[in-house]
Amino acid sequence: MMELCVALDLPTKKENLDLIEKIKDFDVWLKVGLRTYIRDGESFLLEIKKINPDFKIFLDLKLYDIPNTMADAAESIMGLGVDMFNLHASAGKRAMSEVMKRLESYPTRPIVLAVTALTSFSEEEFREVYESDISSKADQFAKDAMDSGLDGVVCSAFESRSIKNITGKEFKTLSPGIRPFGEDAGDQKRVADIAFAKGSLVDFIVVGRPIYRSKNPEKVIKKILEKL
């Protein structure tokens, strides 16, 4: 079944914690992104677990560096107790393989995903950087990630089905920028609703603004979970 990740993208730590308190009884993932982690650090992750130890945490830092540095960072993430993290597929197969090799010695490890194409990219913008169309490159990045031993990829819902066809149903896809009920896309270019994501075999959907901008985030989450 598709799972929900709630994006903790609010401007302050207090606002994020207030949101977590409101939704603490739901079986959802919490996504901690770059701004939140840089600002609030490891202590914030511990505070999440204090509110509800059963919350699963997706640390969304999108590692991208030379292979050894990425592997060092991944090993440091192991000490944070998170359940999922990601890195950029465009760092290359050697970097991805090095990360997974470094994690082999641990008895358990988080889910590791590779970012294919950021959902903020338009087709034209993506081609300027990668000299390829999004769909073809996302497929290639997914194959590279699978060959490197990763568990899945971050992609838009529009690429998920093709990626599943190439890699298999067990290879996970996580799609950001989901607008559950047709809300405004904001700075995202490739957005989809829940029905489309479900039809595209997405494993995890990330929802942020439609939840945390609502006056009743609990009600929104309940409606989303009913559709999953």
N, C-alpha and C positions, 0 to 999 in steps of 0.2 A: 504494500500500500504506500502511496505517496505520503511523505512526511513534510511537516511545516517547520521552517526556520524563521524565527522572528528576528528582524534586524534591529540591533540596539544602536541606532544612529542618532540619538538625541544629543542636544548641545552640551548637556552637563551630566555628570555622574549621578546626581540626585534624581534627575528626570528619568534616566535609565533604570535606576533602582526602584523608583516609584512605579514605573511600568511593570517591572518584574514582579513586584509585590501584587499588583492587580491580576497578573496572569499566572501566578505561582501554582495554581491547581490544574493547569493544562499540561498535557503530554506533548510538549513541543521542544524543538531545538532553539537555542539562542545564538545568534551570530554576533560575534564581537569583531568589529572591523578596525581599520588602521587608526582612525582618529580616536576612537574609544580606548583602544589598547595603549596607544602612545600617551594619552592623557592620564589614564587610570591604572594601567599596569596590571601586574599579577594579582595585586590585592583585590582588584575588582572581580577577577575570576573566583577568588575565594568567597567574596561576598555573595556572588550568585549562588554558590553551592550551599551557603548558610541559609539562604531563603528557601531553596529546595534542592537537596542533594541529588535528586533524580533528574534535574535539568541536564540536558546534553549540550555541550558547548562546541560551536564551530568557530575556530579562530581564523578569521579571514584576513591574513596579512599578505597573501600573494607573493611568496618569496621569489626573488629574482636576483641572482648574483653568480659568481663563479662557482663551479661545482662544490669545492671544499667548503666554501663559506655557507652555501645553502645546506649542506649536510650538517655543518656545525650548528646552524640555526635550528634545523629540524630536531637535532639531538637536544637542544635547549628547550624546545617546545615539549619534548617528552616529559620534562620535569614540571610542566604546568597543569597536567591532569585534564587536558582538553580531549574531546572525543573525535574531532575532525579538524584538519587544517589544509591549506592549499599552497600551491606554488605555480609559477608561470611555465606552461609547456614550452614557450619560446626560449626558455633557458637552455633547452636542448636535451637529447636523450642521455647524454653522459651525466649531466647534472641531476636529472630525475633518477637515473640508475644509482648514482652515488648516494642520494638521499635515502633511497629504499635499502641499499646495502648497509648503510649506517644504522638503520633501524632494526636490522635482522636480529641483533643480539638481545633485543627486548622481548620478554615473554608475551606481552600484549602491546599494541600500538594503536594510535588513532587511525581513522579513515584518512587517506591522503588523496587529494584531488588535484588535477592540473587545470589551470585556467586556459581555455582555448581563445575565444574572442570576447573581450569585454562587451557587455550589452549596451554600453554607451556609444559604441562604434556604429556609424552608418556604413553602408556598403562602400561608399566612396572614400570615407576616412580610413577604413580598414585597408583598402587597396593601396592607399598612399604609403602606408607603413609596411605592409607585408607583400605587396605586389601579387595579390591573389584575392579571389572572392572568399567571403566568409565561410560559406558552406564547405568548399573544398579544403580550405586550410584547417577548419575545425575538425573535419574527418581525419586529416593527416595528424594533427596534434593529438587526437584521441588515440589513434593507432600507436603513435610514439609513446604515449603515456601508458597504454596497456603493455606494450613491449618492454617498458621500463619497470613494470611491476606495480604501478599505481592502481588504486581502486576505482577510479572514475575521473570525470572531468566536470568543470564548471562551463556551462554553455547556455545559450538561450534555448527556450523551448522549441524554436524553429530548427535547431540542429540536432536535437535529442534523438529523434527516431532514426535518422541516418547514422548517427554514431552507434546506436544500439544494433543496427543492422550489421555494422562493421565489426563491432567488438563482442556483442552478445548481451543478453539481458542482465547478466550478473554485474556487468560493468556499469557503475553508477553515474547518473547525470544529475547535476544540481543546477537549477535555473533561477538566477536572480531576476529582479525587475518584473515580478509577477504582480499584475493588477487584478485582484480576484474578481471584482465586479465591474470592470471596465473603467476604473478611475484614471485620472490624468497620468500621462507617462512621465512627466517631469523631465529630467535630464537623460532618461533612458530612451534608446532608439528602437530596440527590438523587444517589445513587451508582449505578454500574452496573458490570457485569463486562465482560470483553473481548468476549465473544460479542455482547452487546447493543450495545456501542459499534461493533463491526464492522458489525452489521446496520443501524445507524443512520448509516452512512457517515462516521463520525468520521475526520478526517485525522490528528490527534495525540491521544494519550492521555497524561495526566499521572499518574504513580504515585510516591508518596512512601513512606509508612509501611510498606507491605508489602515494600518493598525495603530501606530503611535500618534497619528494626527487625529484619531477618532476620540470623541468624548467618552466613548464606551468601548475600549479595546477588547474587553472580555467578550462582548457581544459579537464583534467582528471576528475574533478568533473562533468562537463557537460556530458561526456561519461558515467559515472556511473549513473547519474540521468536518462539518456535516457534508460538505461537498467532496471531501477527500475519500 
